[in-house]
Amino acid sequence: MKENIMISGFADEISSDFSKQLETVTGLGMHYISLRSADGKGIADYTAEEVKETLLPKLEQAGVKVSSLGSPIGKVGIRDEEGFAKQLIQLDTLCQICKVLNCKYIRMFSFYMPEGEKPEDYREEVIGKLKKFIEIARKYQVVLIHENEKDIYGDIGSRCKDLMDTLGEACFKSAFDFANFVQCGQDTKDCWELLKNSVAYIHIKDAVSTDKENVVCGTGEGKIKEILSQAINEEGYEGFLTLEPHLVLFDALASLETTAAENIIKENKAKDGAEGYTMQYRALQGILDSI
């Protein structure tokens, strides 16, 4: 594998137990995780001091670094002013946590839209609130990476492009998620062409459109092999490929989705989180070997 391509992953899909997460990733020979939750607690609910005292020693002992914080920032309703105010405080703390962990990226979102309404009607509110997030990130020189999550303003390629054209800068980039685009009825190749100049981080998650089910990477409609080949070999992409298997129901899933977890992962495709994570890792390795 090329030196400038690093594999990471949302290790809380392995287990809620942080030690089990680290044991599994190091067993696979991995040196990075995306830290979304540890020991049953979301990263946004930790203080910087708690991370320094409880998580950092385990990471250092395992020889594992943190590629990104898998934060819930921006995963609130656009009309939820109380939730937004809380997230401004959380983001400041998350930036402090980045400094503790020597981590550069915080994954975030662009607000849930009211059901049945046009996202475009909320564009100015979305832009205004994202600007406040970016101001905080700029203060700490941290990079916010916007994920194209389902049901938020930036869920489809054109609105993600609008956000990047309007706000894109050193502290605000794109995290490209194949599966989420598939689940929103988007062609991932078209979305890549729209966003490739702003992509700083890639999530390895695949899906099929028939029932919007997540599948092992390379077996769905995400065109992962085709796009990674172009990105790495032709366009010089450098950075992280972060596993987000979504192949088995895991403890933190209920807090990540607006719908019931069973609607996201209808049947387990591995016996447990560690096996699902390993399946995704092996599949990604196979894709990278072939390109």
C-alpha distance (Angstrom), angle and dihedral (degrees) to the residues before:
residue distance angle dihedral
M1 . . .
K2 3.79 . .
E3 3.79 114.5 .
N4 3.79 92.8 -126.8
I5 3.82 93.8 56.7
M6 3.81 113.4 81.0
I7 3.81 127.0 -175.8
S8 3.78 118.3 -139.1
G9 3.79 132.5 158.6
F10 3.79 148.4 -165.6
A11 3.78 94.2 -94.7
D12 3.80 95.3 -171.6
E13 3.82 86.5 77.8
I14 3.81 85.5 70.7
S15 3.79 96.0 55.0
S16 3.79 140.6 -38.2
D17 3.83 86.5 -118.0
F18 3.81 107.5 94.4
S19 3.80 94.3 -152.9
K20 3.82 89.9 53.3
Q21 3.81 89.6 50.0
L22 3.80 91.7 54.2
E23 3.81 93.3 42.8
T24 3.82 91.1 55.3
V25 3.82 97.7 45.5
T26 3.80 93.7 46.4
G27 3.81 89.2 47.4
L28 3.81 87.2 59.0
G29 3.80 90.9 49.5
M30 3.82 93.6 -109.6
H31 3.79 122.0 147.8
Y32 3.83 102.1 -169.9
I33 3.78 139.4 56.5
S34 3.77 133.8 -176.4
L35 3.79 103.4 -127.4
R36 3.81 110.2 -138.4
S37 3.80 101.6 143.2
A38 3.79 136.3 -6.7
D39 3.78 129.7 -167.9
G40 3.79 90.5 -2.4
K41 3.81 95.2 -54.5
G42 3.81 125.4 110.4
I43 3.79 115.5 -121.7
A44 3.83 90.7 -120.4
D45 3.83 88.9 61.0
Y46 3.81 93.6 57.5
T47 3.78 123.9 89.7
A48 3.79 119.4 -134.5
E49 3.81 88.6 -112.6
E50 3.82 92.1 53.0
V51 3.80 90.7 51.0
K52 3.79 90.5 49.2
E53 3.80 92.9 49.6
T54 3.81 103.0 37.5
L55 3.81 111.2 21.2
L56 3.80 106.5 28.5
P57 3.85 95.2 60.2
K58 3.82 90.7 53.2
L59 3.80 91.6 47.8
E60 3.79 91.9 49.6
Q61 3.80 92.5 46.9
A62 3.81 90.4 51.3
G63 3.81 93.6 44.3
V64 3.81 90.8 -123.2
K65 3.81 125.8 141.3
V66 3.81 129.4 -160.9
S67 3.80 116.8 -113.6
S68 3.80 95.6 -174.0
L69 3.77 143.8 -15.2
G70 3.80 110.1 -111.9
S71 3.78 94.2 -142.9
P72 3.83 129.4 176.6
I73 3.81 91.3 -136.0
G74 3.82 109.6 144.0
K75 3.81 92.2 15.8
V76 3.80 93.0 116.9
G77 3.78 131.7 94.6
I78 3.79 114.2 -82.5
R79 3.83 88.5 -123.9
D80 3.83 94.5 48.7
E81 3.80 100.4 104.2
E82 3.79 93.7 168.9
G83 3.80 90.9 51.8
F84 3.80 91.2 48.1
A85 3.81 92.2 50.6
K86 3.81 89.6 51.2
Q87 3.80 90.8 49.9
L88 3.80 93.0 53.0
I89 3.81 87.6 60.2
Q90 3.81 92.0 43.1
L91 3.80 91.9 51.2
D92 3.78 91.8 53.8
T93 3.81 88.8 53.1
L94 3.82 91.6 45.7
C95 3.80 89.6 54.2
Q96 3.80 88.4 53.1
I97 3.82 88.8 50.2
C98 3.81 88.8 52.6
K99 3.79 89.0 57.6
V100 3.83 91.6 49.4
L101 3.83 90.6 51.3
N102 3.82 97.2 37.8
C103 3.81 87.0 -121.7
K104 3.80 123.6 153.4
Y105 3.82 105.7 -166.3
I106 3.81 137.4 63.8
R107 3.81 116.6 -171.5
M108 3.82 112.9 -140.0
F109 3.81 145.4 158.5
S110 3.81 143.5 -131.8
F111 3.82 104.5 -117.7
Y112 3.79 133.6 -85.3
M113 3.78 114.1 -87.5
P114 3.84 123.0 -132.4
E115 3.79 108.3 -96.1
G116 3.78 114.5 -97.5
E117 3.80 95.3 11.3
K118 3.79 129.6 110.9
P119 3.83 112.3 -99.5
E120 3.81 89.1 -147.2
D121 3.81 89.2 66.4
Y122 3.81 88.0 65.8
R123 3.80 97.6 44.8
E124 3.81 97.1 111.4
E125 3.82 92.4 48.5
V126 3.82 90.8 49.1
I127 3.81 92.2 49.3
G128 3.79 92.5 46.8
K129 3.80 94.0 50.8
L130 3.80 94.3 43.4
K131 3.81 88.7 53.5
K132 3.81 88.6 60.2
F133 3.81 90.8 51.8
I134 3.80 90.9 48.6
E135 3.82 91.5 50.9
I136 3.81 89.7 58.7
A137 3.81 92.9 46.5
R138 3.80 90.7 49.2
K139 3.80 90.8 54.1
Y140 3.82 89.6 58.9
Q141 3.83 96.4 33.1
V142 3.80 90.4 -121.3
V143 3.82 122.7 146.5
L144 3.80 118.0 -125.4
I145 3.80 109.8 -150.7
H146 3.80 113.6 -157.8
E147 3.80 114.6 -142.1
N148 3.81 119.6 -151.5
E149 3.81 94.6 -126.3
K150 3.80 124.0 176.6
D151 3.84 117.6 -94.6
I152 3.82 96.5 12.9
Y153 3.80 125.9 110.0
G154 3.81 92.5 -99.4
D155 3.80 97.7 48.3
I156 3.81 97.9 116.8
G157 3.79 130.2 52.0
S158 3.79 98.5 -108.9
R159 3.81 94.5 52.9
C160 3.81 91.6 44.4
K161 3.81 87.3 52.6
D162 3.80 90.2 49.5
L163 3.81 90.6 53.5
M164 3.79 92.0 49.7
D165 3.81 93.6 45.1
T166 3.80 90.1 50.0
L167 3.80 102.5 37.3
G168 3.80 107.7 10.7
E169 3.81 113.6 133.1
A170 3.80 140.9 129.3
C171 3.83 90.8 -64.8
F172 3.83 98.1 42.2
K173 3.80 120.5 56.9
S174 3.81 140.2 145.3
A175 3.80 129.1 -89.4
F176 3.81 105.4 -157.5
D177 3.82 115.2 -142.4
F178 3.83 114.6 -174.4
A179 3.82 97.4 -167.5
N180 3.78 96.2 50.0
F181 3.81 91.0 54.7
V182 3.82 90.3 49.5
Q183 3.79 90.3 49.9
C184 3.82 89.6 51.8
G185 3.82 91.3 53.4
Q186 3.79 93.7 -106.4
D187 3.81 129.1 141.1
T188 3.81 104.6 -120.8
K189 3.81 93.1 -150.5
D190 3.79 91.1 56.5
C191 3.80 90.1 47.2
W192 3.81 91.5 49.6
E193 3.81 90.9 53.5
L194 3.81 89.6 50.9
L195 3.79 95.6 47.4
K196 3.81 108.9 25.4
N197 3.80 94.5 104.2
S198 3.79 90.8 56.8
V199 3.83 99.3 40.0
A200 3.81 112.5 115.4
Y201 3.80 98.4 159.6
I202 3.82 136.6 28.3
H203 3.82 129.0 -150.4
I204 3.80 116.7 -150.3
K205 3.79 103.4 -141.6
D206 3.81 126.2 128.1
A207 3.80 133.9 -165.6
V208 3.79 145.0 174.0
S209 3.79 122.6 -125.4
T210 3.83 96.9 -141.6
D211 3.80 93.9 80.0
K212 3.84 97.8 -4.3
E213 3.79 88.4 -115.2
N214 3.81 121.7 160.5
V215 3.81 115.2 -119.4
V216 3.80 138.4 -179.8
C217 3.79 109.7 -67.1
G218 3.79 113.1 -90.4
T219 3.81 94.3 24.8
G220 3.81 97.3 79.9
E221 3.80 137.3 60.2
G222 3.80 97.4 -84.2
K223 3.83 93.6 101.9
I224 3.80 86.7 -137.6
K225 3.81 97.0 159.8
E226 3.81 93.5 47.1
I227 3.79 94.7 47.3
L228 3.82 96.1 42.4
S229 3.81 90.2 49.9
Q230 3.78 90.5 53.2
A231 3.80 94.1 41.9
I232 3.81 96.8 47.8
N233 3.79 103.4 31.5
E234 3.80 102.0 33.2
E235 3.80 107.0 22.7
G236 3.80 100.1 34.4
Y237 3.82 98.9 -122.3
E238 3.80 110.5 -173.4
G239 3.77 126.5 -174.0
F240 3.77 142.0 45.1
L241 3.78 132.9 -4.1
T242 3.79 102.9 -166.4
L243 3.79 121.2 -159.5
E244 3.80 115.3 -132.8
P245 3.81 100.2 168.4
H246 3.84 102.0 175.7
L247 3.82 86.9 -173.4
V248 3.82 98.9 127.6
L249 3.80 133.0 30.2
F250 3.80 107.2 -95.1
D251 3.79 132.5 -171.0
A252 3.82 98.3 -107.6
L253 3.81 95.7 47.3
A254 3.80 96.2 89.1
S255 3.82 90.5 60.2
L256 3.82 92.6 50.6
E257 3.80 101.3 54.2
T258 3.80 136.8 60.8
T259 3.80 91.7 -144.1
A260 3.80 130.8 53.5
A261 3.80 113.8 -70.0
E262 3.83 90.5 -123.2
N263 3.82 88.4 63.8
I264 3.81 90.5 56.6
I265 3.80 98.0 44.1
K266 3.78 106.4 25.3
E267 3.80 95.8 179.5
N268 3.76 133.4 10.3
K269 3.80 112.6 -107.1
A270 3.80 94.2 -165.4
K271 3.77 134.7 34.1
D272 3.82 93.3 -109.1
G273 3.79 144.0 -11.9
A274 3.79 95.1 -84.6
E275 3.81 92.0 54.4
G276 3.82 92.2 46.5
Y277 3.79 90.9 49.7
T278 3.80 91.0 48.6
M279 3.83 91.2 49.3
Q280 3.79 90.2 54.0
Y281 3.80 92.5 46.0
R282 3.81 93.2 50.4
A283 3.82 91.2 46.4
L284 3.82 91.5 51.4
Q285 3.80 90.6 47.9
G286 3.79 88.9 52.9
I287 3.80 91.5 51.6
L288 3.79 92.3 48.3
D289 3.82 91.8 48.0
S290 3.80 90.4 52.2
I291 3.80 95.0 50.6
